[in-house]
């Protein structure tokens, strides 16, 4: 699994945490990759997203999905124009 894929999976796990006791592992990985910062509050670990850490992930997603999403947007706009002209 590529590092970028691991980062994306860890980000999803943080946003939508699995119901298990080992969630700290994903948070630590996200901290190590710079996607989040962490501070302790007693026995809790509080994570905060770092938008600047997501730049590489966003660039990858734009590269991967960018053209497809542009085409989908264009098709939806053309369809909507056709419905308003009827």
ABEGO torsion letter per residue (X at the ends): XBAAAAAAAAAAAAABBBBBAAAAAAAAAAAAAGABBBBBBEABBBBBBBAAAAAAAAAAAAAAAAAAAAAAAAAAAAAAAAAAAX
